């Protein structure tokens, strides 16, 4: 989005069209409009940051967020879980989506808690 379109949407008295003529007064008005927009953005970003930290504190106090998993030796991949259960990887992912298996995503990889995987008994 161009500066001109931002100014037009936020300030209906946008001096852009007349500033094209190059007069110093109009360029000053344009500069002041940009400064006002920058100040509004700074204030809004501060409010958003405050709300995010406040929300995180409230959720933690109420116990709404589970504690982050401790990644250790008992975490396996979906491929390993499929091998242990005899089901396909897509079936394992479906179980994860249904919350039947405890899993977490780290670095783009899905890791499953090995203690939550039902191991297939040999036939």
N, C-alpha and C positions, 0 to 999 in steps of 0.2 A: 504494500500500500504506500502510495507516495505521500510526501509531506503535505502537498496541496489537498489531497482527499481527506487526510486526517484533520487538517485545519478547517476544511469546509464542514465536516461532520461535527466538530466540537465547538466551533465558533462561527456563527452565521454572519458576523460582521468581519469576515476574513479579508484582510487587506492584500491578499495574494494577487488578485487581478490587477489592482492599481499599482502594486509594487513592481510589476513587470516593467512599468515605465521607467523605473530606476530612481525615483525620487527618494531622498534621504529620509523624509518623514514617514513614507510608507514602508521603507525597509526597517525603520525603527519600530513601527507598529507590528510588523511581521515578527521581528525579533522578540518583542515583548510577548506576543501570542505564543511563540515557541517556548519561551521561558515559563509562562503560565502552565502550559501543557506538561513540561518537564516536572514542575513542582507538583502538579496533580498526580503524575505517575509515581513520584517518590512517596507521596503521602499514601496513595493506594497500596503500593508495595509494602509499606510499613504495616498497614492495617491487615493485609493478607498474612504477613509473617506472624503478627500477633495472634491472629485467629488460628493459624495452624498450630502454633506452640500451645495455645490455650486448649484447643481441641485434643491434642495429644495428651496433655496433662489430665484432662477430665476423663478421657478413655482409660488411661492407666489407673487413675484413682478408683474408677468403677470396676476395673478388672475386665473391661470389654475386649481388650486385645490379648490374645494368648502370648505367653513368653516366647521369644524367638527360640527355635530349636538349637540344640547344641549338636554341631556336626562332628561326628566321631566315626568309629569303625563300623557302627551298626546301621549305616545308611547305604542303600544300594540304588542302582539305576533302574529305570523301567525295564530295560532289557534283561537285567539280572532277575528282577521280580518275575518277569514272564517265564524265565527258565525255571525258577523255583516252583511256580504255581502250575505251569503247563498251559496257561492262558496266553493269548497274544498281547503284544504291547498296547494295542488299541484298547483291549479289554481292561488292562491295568490302568490306563489313563482314564477310562470311564469310571473305574472304582475310585480313583483319586478325586475326580470331579464330584462323585457321589459322597465323598468324605468317608468311604469305607477303609481307605488306607491313609495313614499319616504321611504327608509328603510336604516338601518345601522346594522352592525354586531358587537356585543359587547360580549366578553367572549364566543364566539361560539353560541350565541343566536341572531337570526334575530329579530330586533325590527322595527316596522312600525309606521310612523307618522299617528296618528289616523285622523288627518285633511285631509289626502290624500285618505282615504278609503271611497268609495261610500257606504253609508248605505242603506240596502234593506228597501224599504217601506213595511209596513204590507199589506198583500193582503186581 
